[in-house]
Amino acid sequence: MTTELERIKILEGKISQVIEYVTKLSGENDKLKQQVKELKAGIKDYEDQVKKTARIEEDLKRYESERDAVKSKIESLIGQIDKLGL
């Protein structure tokens, strides 16, 4: 038969195990929180890059449009010069 003192020692052992487990989980939780923080920062960087890329694509389309307009004007001027026979 287990004496009261032995039962208390068993309880102390189980409490120590629970404390170790909670400490381990707390450490893992801290690591996960840090990973979430890093992932959120990575997402923000990605979103910033997406916005930057969208602006660059808009600029590119505008430049292509301007280039086509300039090309058309140059061709028109060349056509006018050709008409002069120079």
C-alpha positions in Angstrom: 0.0 0.0 0.0 1.2 3.4 -0.9 1.8 5.8 1.9 0.7 9.4 1.9 4.3 10.5 1.5 4.8 8.3 -1.6 1.7 9.6 -3.1 2.9 13.2 -2.6 6.2 12.3 -4.2 4.4 10.8 -7.2 2.2 14.0 -7.4 5.4 16.2 -7.3 6.9 14.1 -10.1 3.8 14.5 -12.3 3.7 18.3 -11.5 7.3 18.6 -12.6 6.5 16.8 -15.8 3.6 19.2 -16.4 5.8 22.2 -15.7 8.5 20.9 -18.2 5.8 20.3 -20.8 4.3 23.7 -20.4 7.8 25.3 -20.5 8.5 23.4 -23.7 5.2 24.5 -25.3 5.8 28.1 -24.2 9.2 28.0 -26.0 7.6 26.5 -29.1 4.9 29.1 -29.0 7.5 31.9 -28.9 9.2 30.4 -31.9 5.9 30.1 -33.8 5.1 33.7 -33.0 8.5 34.8 -34.4 7.9 32.8 -37.5 4.4 34.4 -38.0 6.0 37.8 -37.5 8.7 37.0 -40.1 6.0 35.6 -42.5 3.9 38.8 -42.1 7.0 40.9 -42.9 7.6 38.7 -46.0 4.0 39.1 -47.1 4.3 42.9 -46.8 7.5 42.9 -48.8 5.8 40.7 -51.4 2.8 43.1 -51.6 5.1 46.1 -51.9 6.9 44.3 -54.8 3.6 43.6 -56.5 2.6 47.2 -56.3 6.0 48.3 -57.6 5.7 45.8 -60.5 2.2 47.1 -61.3 3.5 50.7 -61.5 6.4 49.6 -63.7 4.0 47.8 -66.0 1.8 50.9 -66.2 4.9 53.0 -67.0 6.0 50.5 -69.7 2.6 50.6 -71.4 2.6 54.4 -71.3 6.2 54.5 -72.8 5.2 52.0 -75.5 2.2 54.2 -76.3 4.3 57.3 -76.4 6.9 55.5 -78.6 4.2 54.5 -81.0 2.9 58.1 -81.1 6.5 59.5 -81.7 7.1 56.8 -84.4 3.9 57.8 -86.2 4.8 61.5 -86.1 8.3 60.7 -87.4 6.9 58.6 -90.2 4.5 61.5 -91.0 7.3 64.0 -91.1 9.4 61.7 -93.3 6.4 61.4 -95.6 6.0 65.2 -95.8 9.8 65.5 -96.5 9.5 62.9 -99.3 6.7 64.9 -100.8 9.0 67.9 -101.0 11.5 65.7 -103.0 14.4 66.5 -100.8 
